[in-house]
Amino acid sequence: MTQNVIEMRDITKQFGDFVANDHIKLNLRKGEIHALLGENGAGKSTLMNMLAGLLEPTSGEIFVNGQAVTIDSPSKSSQLGIGMVHQHFMLVEAFTVTENIILGNEVLKKGVLNLKKASQDIKELSEQYHLSVDPDAKISDISVGAQQRVEILKTLYRGADILIFDEPTAVLTPSEIKELMAIMKKLTKEGKSIILITHKLDEIRAVADRVTVIRRGKSIETVEVAGTTSQDLAEMMVGRSVSFKTEKKPAQPQGVILSIENLVVDENRGIPAVKGLSLEARGGEIIGIAGIDGNGQTELVEAITGLRKVKSGKLEIKGKDATKLSARQITELSVGHVPEDRHRDGLVLDMTLAENMALQTYYKKPLSQQGILNYNKINEYGRKLMGEFDIRGANELVAAKGFSGGNQQKAIIAREVDRDPDLLIVSQPTRGLDVGAIEYIHKRLIEERDKGKAVLLVSFELDEILNLSDRIAVIYDGKIQGIVDPERTNKQELGMLMAGEEIKGEKVNV
């Protein structure tokens, strides 16, 4: 029999009256990649946080290499050879990449911190696993994708034999995902064992040996991946048939809602990230922005939404010059914004979900009257959106940090879409969402388009870009490299444009 390196027996975790995990069983074999699949809020991260020492079970037993253990802290988990790459980064933004990776495992030379050696070790490790990072860069100055790579390197640096990857590919490009899959297979050949939490069925089928499906906090089934289809897995996960292709009518483009002319925007270090970019978004269409992370997408969106100063060029929203307007003024021009980093820019985690739902409209009736907040109305509004957008959790009075990542994302989308904006800017809108939630969000974005709204979609998911967009603008090195018709292009052509290559043939006019 194959040795089990992890056994979780009848694990139950309760938060008050809320049962997050209900007698779940899971075992991980030595040298395998075991996928953990479930809807948003199904309890996957809660289960894995108990292996990582961040939570303790209410009841049940955990065995590591055949020995019963009590994992009551992250340091105990690390001592047992378990490392977790978290979906939401456990990084200190003011520290460098090296300082974050060695934190708690510092390299000393005669009692003095040897950052130079640590930096060199991390550089070699990043090259070995094709996880490109600058060891000396500050976390606050690097992209979300680079931060994800830091988290992966942090676990590898500590030499864990049992690795837990919680949605590790959520912000990676297709080529980076392919590389990561190869890294995972290489790690298992070296004797390491991996639990992979992911909502991406194609990734499970590409890399996992077995998959355990949980639904509403309960174990549903553990199966060999080779004997199942993606449709089988999707139905086990959500309990119903799921459509992987969003049906939509041909777009009916109307007037220009957003006009960008020769826009130049600096990144945090004062270096231009957006370099003379021009683009238009019209009512009644979804225009997708495709590109490799770090090519100016973040700075572009922040400039449009008033979160970053424009160096030169012009922004017009509904015919009004918005180049120098504040974020509040741009919001008031009927602009909705779903940011790429839901924790940093989308939510105030210690506030209740209802309070977060009111962040864009708390100063308006009926949520406030003469400057005084009406909490009855705020809480009622939160309950309403939880129901309409299938946001799962105890209730609207729970702090936002108490919801799963996918439900946090749905809460932000609910807040922005419910305001009925004329321009909806969405960055990585389905990051961390399960197939059922993705299906729902995609339908909502199509509905907004069909209402005559302009939707600007920024996504690293090429399937999402191709599925939803009416036009695709590829960004490279801060400029639009080309605009193509999704019906006349493919991933290969988009990949060429994303890499800065020119393509031949007909393109769509800007």
C-alpha positions as a printed Julia matrix, in Angstrom:
510×3 Matrix{Float64}:
   0.0    0.0     0.0
   1.15   3.55   -0.74
   2.18   5.41    2.4
  -0.1    8.22    3.59
   1.91  11.26    4.67
  -1.25  13.1     5.8
  -4.48  11.66    7.18
  -7.32  13.89    8.3
 -10.0   11.85   10.05
 -13.49  13.22   10.69
 -12.3   16.82   10.9
 -14.96  19.24   12.13
 -14.46  22.99   12.54
 -17.12  25.27   13.99
 -17.19  29.03   14.37
 -19.99  29.55   16.88
 -23.05  27.91   15.31
 -21.51  27.93   11.82
 -20.03  24.57   10.76
 -17.27  25.22    8.22
 -16.01  21.61    8.08
 -18.29  18.69    8.93
 -16.49  15.36    9.55
 -14.21  15.67    6.53
 -11.85  12.85    5.58
  -8.74  13.41    3.47
  -5.52  11.5     2.96
  -2.43  12.5     1.01
  -0.11   9.82   -0.36
   3.64  10.24   -0.54
   4.73  11.61   -3.91
   1.25  12.49   -5.2
  -0.5   15.68   -6.18
  -3.9   15.6    -4.52
  -6.41  18.24   -5.62
  -8.97  19.68   -3.21
 -12.02  20.9    -5.11
 -15.09  22.72   -3.86
 -17.27  25.79   -4.23
 -16.41  29.14   -2.69
 -17.1   28.82    1.02
 -17.1   25.01    0.91
 -14.42  24.95    3.62
 -11.27  24.11    1.62
  -9.02  26.85    3.01
 -10.39  26.3     6.52
  -9.41  22.63    6.27
  -5.93  23.43    5.01
  -5.41  26.2     7.59
  -5.65  23.45   10.22
  -2.73  21.66    8.57
  -0.86  24.98    8.44
  -1.38  25.6    12.17
  -3.51  28.71   11.7
  -6.64  27.0    13.08
  -7.28  24.02   15.34
 -10.03  21.43   14.72
 -13.13  21.46   16.9
 -12.96  17.66   16.67
 -11.21  14.97   14.65
  -7.64  13.71   14.29
  -4.64  14.58   12.11
  -1.85  12.11   11.37
   1.48  13.04    9.78
   3.56  10.11    8.54
   1.4    7.76   10.6
   1.78   9.67   13.87
  -1.11  11.49   15.57
  -0.18  15.16   15.93
  -1.52  18.38   17.37
  -0.77  21.3    15.05
  -1.33  24.36   17.22
   0.9   26.9    15.47
   2.52  27.62   12.09
   5.92  26.83   13.61
   4.68  23.36   14.62
   3.39  22.83   11.1
   6.76  23.86    9.7
   8.56  21.49   12.11
   6.41  18.66   10.72
   7.57  19.52    7.19
   4.34  21.2     6.08
   4.38  24.46    4.13
   1.42  26.42    2.75
   1.33  28.87   -0.12
  -1.64  31.02    0.84
  -4.17  32.43   -1.61
  -4.02  35.77    0.21
  -0.42  36.73    0.62
   1.23  36.55    4.05
   3.77  39.24    3.19
   5.08  42.4     4.9
   4.78  45.13    2.26
   7.53  47.31    3.75
  10.05  44.43    3.62
  12.04  43.27    0.61
  11.47  39.96   -1.13
  14.48  38.47    0.67
  13.39  39.75    4.08
   9.93  38.22    3.61
  11.24  34.85    2.48
  13.73  34.44    5.36
  11.39  35.87    8.02
  11.44  33.4    10.92
  14.23  31.42    9.25
  17.0   34.01    9.13
  20.52  33.29    7.88
  23.07  34.45   10.47
  26.82  34.95   10.16
  28.5   35.28   13.57
  25.18  36.38   15.02
  24.57  38.98   12.31
  21.86  38.74    9.67
  23.53  37.8     6.39
  21.15  39.32    3.84
  23.68  39.07    1.04
  23.9   35.27    1.29
  20.15  34.94    1.73
  19.57  37.1    -1.36
  21.96  34.95   -3.39
  20.31  31.73   -2.16
  16.88  33.07   -3.13
  18.13  34.16   -6.54
  19.46  30.64   -7.19
  16.22  29.08   -5.94
  14.11  31.34   -8.15
  16.22  30.44  -11.19
  16.01  26.72  -10.34
  12.21  26.78  -10.26
  11.7   29.46  -12.96
   9.96  31.79  -10.46
  11.4   35.13  -11.46
  11.68  37.68   -8.64
  14.02  40.51   -7.67
  15.34  39.55   -4.2
  16.02  43.19   -3.33
  12.68  44.68   -4.41
  10.15  45.84   -1.83
   6.9   43.89   -1.74
   4.95  47.16   -2.06
   6.67  47.84   -5.38
   6.1   44.51   -7.14
   3.08  43.16   -8.97
   0.48  40.77   -7.6
   1.89  38.02   -9.79
   5.39  38.58   -8.42
   4.04  38.5    -4.87
   2.51  35.09   -5.61
   5.91  33.85   -6.75
   7.45  35.14   -3.5
   4.92  33.1    -1.51
   5.85  29.95   -3.44
   9.57  30.59   -2.97
   9.05  31.23    0.76
   7.69  27.7     1.18
  10.37  26.08   -0.97
  13.1   27.99    0.91
  11.98  26.36    4.16
  12.41  22.89    2.64
   8.9   21.57    3.3
   8.18  17.98    2.21
   4.39  18.45    2.26
   3.29  21.48    0.25
  -0.18  23.03    0.22
  -0.89  25.33   -2.73
  -4.03  27.44   -2.2
  -5.11  28.77   -5.63
  -1.45  29.25   -6.69
  -2.2   30.08  -10.34
  -4.86  32.72   -9.74
  -2.64  35.58  -10.89
  -0.2   33.75  -13.17
  -0.07  33.91  -16.97
  -0.65  30.77  -19.08
   3.08  30.23  -19.59
   3.75  30.73  -15.87
   0.98  28.25  -15.03
   2.53  25.69  -17.37
   5.9   26.2   -15.68
   4.35  25.85  -12.22
   2.66  22.6   -13.2
   6.05  21.29  -14.32
   7.58  22.42  -11.01
   4.9   20.56   -9.05
   5.55  17.35  -10.97
   9.29  17.76  -10.43
   8.76  18.25   -6.7
   6.75  15.04   -6.4
   9.44  13.12   -8.28
  11.85  14.35   -5.6
   9.6   12.77   -2.97
   7.52  15.76   -1.95
   3.72  15.53   -1.65
   1.32  18.29   -2.71
  -2.23  19.31   -1.91
  -3.52  21.64   -4.61
  -6.56  23.79   -3.92
  -7.88  25.09   -7.23
 -11.12  25.9    -9.01
  -9.56  25.27  -12.41
 -10.67  21.88  -13.64
  -8.2   21.82  -16.52
  -5.34  22.23  -14.03
  -6.62  19.33  -11.93
  -6.82  17.14  -15.01
  -3.35  18.23  -16.14
  -1.42  17.71  -12.92
  -3.35  15.92  -10.13
  -3.38  12.19   -9.38
  -6.5   12.19   -7.18
  -9.12  14.75   -6.23
 -11.28  15.12   -3.14
 -14.5   17.08   -3.66
 -16.16  18.87   -0.75
 -19.49  20.67   -0.85
 -21.03  22.83    1.86
 -18.37  21.69    4.32
 -18.79  17.94    3.77
 -16.72  15.34    1.93
 -18.49  14.26   -1.26
 -16.06  11.86   -2.91
 -12.38  11.12   -3.59
 -11.69   9.87   -7.11
  -8.82   9.14   -9.46
  -8.5   12.08  -11.85
  -7.78   9.83  -14.82
 -11.24   8.27  -14.56
 -13.29  11.49  -14.55
 -14.22  14.3   -16.92
 -14.29  18.03  -16.2
 -18.08  17.92  -16.39
 -18.14  15.13  -13.78
 -15.98  17.16  -11.41
 -18.02  20.32  -11.92
 -21.27  18.52  -11.16
 -19.79  16.89   -8.04
 -18.61  20.3    -6.87
 -21.79  22.35   -7.32
 -24.41  19.61   -7.38
 -25.81  20.56  -10.78
 -24.89  20.78  -14.45
 -22.59  23.7   -15.3
 -22.09  25.5   -18.62
 -18.45  26.28  -19.5
 -19.38  28.61  -22.37
 -21.24  31.86  -21.75
 -24.0   32.35  -24.28
 -24.31  35.89  -25.59
 -25.89  37.81  -28.43
 -23.72  39.83  -30.82
 -22.73  43.17  -29.29
 -24.62  46.33  -30.21
 -21.95  49.03  -29.64
 -23.25  52.51  -28.85
 -21.54  55.78  -28.02
 -18.06  56.09  -26.5
 -18.15  55.97  -22.68
 -14.39  55.96  -22.03
 -11.81  57.68  -24.19
  -8.07  57.45  -23.49
  -5.6   59.52  -25.52
  -1.8   59.21  -25.32
  -1.92  58.33  -21.64
   1.34  58.23  -19.68
   1.31  56.93  -16.11
   4.27  56.25  -13.82
   4.6   53.23  -11.55
   5.66  53.54   -7.89
   9.33  54.14   -8.66
   8.59  57.05  -11.01
   9.25  55.01  -14.15
   6.6   55.14  -16.93
   4.4   52.03  -16.86
   1.76  53.28  -19.31
   3.5   54.84  -22.32
   1.28  56.85  -24.64
  -1.67  54.46  -24.6
  -4.88  55.22  -26.52
  -8.12  53.26  -26.31
 -11.9   53.62  -26.42
 -14.63  51.67  -24.64
 -18.17  51.96  -25.99
 -21.5   51.33  -24.4
 -22.9   47.88  -25.18
 -19.54  46.12  -25.45
 -16.99  44.31  -23.35
 -13.45  45.25  -24.27
 -10.91  42.84  -22.85
  -7.38  43.83  -21.88
  -5.01  40.88  -22.29
  -1.38  40.97  -21.3
   1.36  39.48  -19.19
   1.36  40.78  -15.63
   3.5   43.89  -15.19
   2.9   45.52  -18.58
   0.96  48.51  -17.25
  -2.48  47.01  -16.64
  -2.54  47.9   -12.95
  -1.37  51.47  -13.5
  -3.84  51.95  -16.36
  -6.81  50.9   -14.24
  -5.64  52.98  -11.28
  -5.32  56.04  -13.52
  -8.81  55.57  -14.99
 -10.34  55.2   -11.53
  -8.52  58.18   -9.98
  -6.25  56.09   -7.76
  -3.05  57.1    -9.55
  -1.95  60.45  -10.96
  -1.82  60.84  -14.74
   1.54  62.18  -15.92
   0.31  63.25  -19.36
  -2.42  62.49  -21.87
  -6.17  62.69  -21.47
  -9.0   60.65  -19.97
 -12.63  61.33  -20.86
 -15.61  59.6   -19.25
 -18.99  60.22  -20.9
 -17.48  63.23  -22.67
 -16.15  64.85  -19.49
 -12.45  65.43  -18.87
 -11.59  63.08  -15.99
  -7.8   63.35  -16.19
  -7.38  65.15  -12.88
 -10.5   64.07  -11.03
 -10.41  62.3    -7.65
 -11.56  58.72   -7.13
 -14.85  59.95   -5.6
 -15.48  62.33   -8.51
 -14.86  59.54  -11.02
 -17.18  57.21   -9.09
 -19.84  59.92   -9.29
 -19.5   59.86  -13.1
 -21.18  56.42  -12.87
 -18.03  54.31  -12.83
 -17.79  50.97  -11.02
 -14.46  49.36  -10.16
 -13.64  45.78   -9.15
  -9.91  45.94   -8.2
  -7.42  43.14   -8.82
  -6.43  42.89   -5.15
  -9.62  42.49   -3.15
  -7.89  42.71    0.24
  -5.75  45.76   -0.42
  -8.15  47.8    -2.54
 -11.59  46.19   -2.46
 -12.52  45.64    1.17
 -11.95  46.89    4.7
 -11.48  43.45    6.21
 -12.31  44.33    9.82
 -15.6   45.98    8.87
 -18.78  43.92    8.48
 -19.83  42.68    5.07
 -22.81  45.07    5.18
 -20.51  48.03    5.89
 -18.3   47.0     2.98
 -21.35  46.86    0.72
 -22.07  50.48    1.64
 -18.58  51.88    0.99
 -19.53  53.52   -2.31
 -22.94  54.85   -1.25
 -22.9   55.28    2.57
 -23.19  59.08    2.27
 -26.41  58.88    0.24
 -30.01  58.21    1.18
 -31.32  55.84    2.46
 -28.03  54.65    3.99
 -27.49  57.96    5.75
 -29.58  60.98    6.66
 -28.01  64.4     7.28
 -24.59  62.84    7.8
 -25.78  60.13   10.22
 -25.46  56.49    9.14
 -28.63  54.4     9.19
 -27.35  50.97   10.19
 -30.73  49.33    9.82
 -30.73  50.3     6.13
 -27.04  49.4     5.71
 -27.58  45.93    7.16
 -30.75  45.46    5.13
 -28.79  46.39    1.99
 -26.07  43.87    2.88
 -28.64  41.09    3.36
 -30.26  41.94    0.03
 -26.99  41.69   -1.91
 -25.96  38.48   -0.13
 -29.15  36.9    -1.39
 -29.03  38.3    -4.92
 -25.36  37.4    -5.53
 -25.29  34.08   -3.62
 -22.71  35.31   -1.1
 -22.33  32.51    1.43
 -21.51  33.03    5.08
 -23.19  33.32    8.47
 -24.76  36.76    7.88
 -24.09  40.35    6.83
 -22.84  41.31   10.32
 -19.75  39.08   10.06
 -16.48  40.9     9.32
 -15.42  40.67    5.67
 -12.29  38.75    6.71
 -14.57  35.95    7.95
 -15.75  35.11    4.41
 -13.94  32.91    1.91
 -11.92  34.6    -0.83
 -14.48  33.77   -3.49
 -17.35  35.17   -1.43
 -15.33  38.32   -0.75
 -14.92  38.7    -4.52
 -18.63  38.23   -5.11
 -19.33  40.89   -2.47
 -17.2   43.46   -4.3
 -18.82  42.63   -7.63
 -22.25  42.86   -6.02
 -21.48  46.31   -4.58
 -20.22  47.69   -7.9
 -22.79  46.1   -10.24
 -25.74  47.0    -8.0
 -24.87  50.7    -8.44
 -25.74  50.3   -12.15
 -22.63  52.12  -13.47
 -22.32  53.23  -17.1
 -18.66  52.15  -17.09
 -17.72  48.99  -15.2
 -14.0   48.31  -14.82
 -13.26  44.77  -13.65
  -9.76  43.47  -12.93
  -9.39  39.71  -12.47
 -13.13  39.45  -11.66
 -13.22  35.68  -11.21
  -9.9   35.22   -9.42
 -10.41  32.43   -6.88
 -14.01  31.68   -7.89
 -15.41  28.2    -8.52
 -16.95  27.2   -11.85
 -20.49  27.86  -10.64
 -19.62  31.35   -9.42
 -17.63  32.08  -12.59
 -20.64  31.09  -14.68
 -22.81  33.47  -12.64
 -20.37  36.43  -12.76
 -19.87  36.03  -16.51
 -23.64  36.14  -17.03
 -23.86  39.32  -14.93
 -21.15  41.01  -17.0
 -22.95  40.07  -20.21
 -26.17  41.47  -18.73
 -24.42  44.78  -18.02
 -23.16  44.88  -21.6
 -26.65  44.16  -22.93
 -28.02  47.06  -20.86
 -25.78  49.38  -22.87
 -22.99  49.64  -20.32
 -19.31  49.73  -21.22
 -17.32  46.95  -19.55
 -13.52  47.11  -19.41
 -12.29  43.61  -18.51
  -8.69  43.09  -17.39
  -7.83  39.43  -16.94
  -4.88  37.07  -17.1
  -7.31  34.26  -18.0
  -7.25  34.01  -21.79
 -10.29  31.71  -21.78
 -12.18  34.43  -19.91
 -10.97  37.15  -22.28
 -11.94  35.1   -25.35
 -15.26  34.0   -23.86
 -16.53  37.43  -22.81
 -14.88  40.1   -24.95
 -16.33  41.77  -28.03
 -12.92  43.29  -28.75
  -9.56  42.32  -27.26
  -6.85  44.93  -26.73
  -3.45  43.39  -26.01
  -1.17  45.49  -23.81
   2.6   45.17  -24.03
   5.19  47.39  -22.39
   2.58  50.03  -21.52
   1.1   50.32  -25.02
  -1.68  48.66  -26.99
   0.14  46.14  -29.18
  -2.95  45.26  -31.19
  -6.74  45.05  -31.05
  -8.3   41.87  -32.37
 -11.69  40.27  -32.85
 -12.14  37.32  -30.45
 -13.96  35.42  -33.21
 -10.91  35.68  -35.48
  -8.08  35.08  -33.03
  -6.79  32.35  -30.72
  -4.54  31.89  -27.71
  -1.46  31.49  -29.87
  -1.98  34.81  -31.63
  -2.77  36.55  -28.35
   0.36  35.03  -26.84
   2.46  36.45  -29.68
   1.0   39.91  -29.16
   1.47  39.63  -25.39
   5.15  38.87  -26.02
   5.52  42.01  -28.14
   5.41  40.41  -31.58
   3.59  41.89  -34.54
   0.92  39.82  -36.28
  -0.29  39.88  -39.84
  -3.85  40.01  -40.98
  -6.93  42.09  -40.3
  -7.25  43.84  -36.95
 -10.16  45.63  -35.37
  -9.96  49.4   -35.42
  -9.55  51.19  -32.09
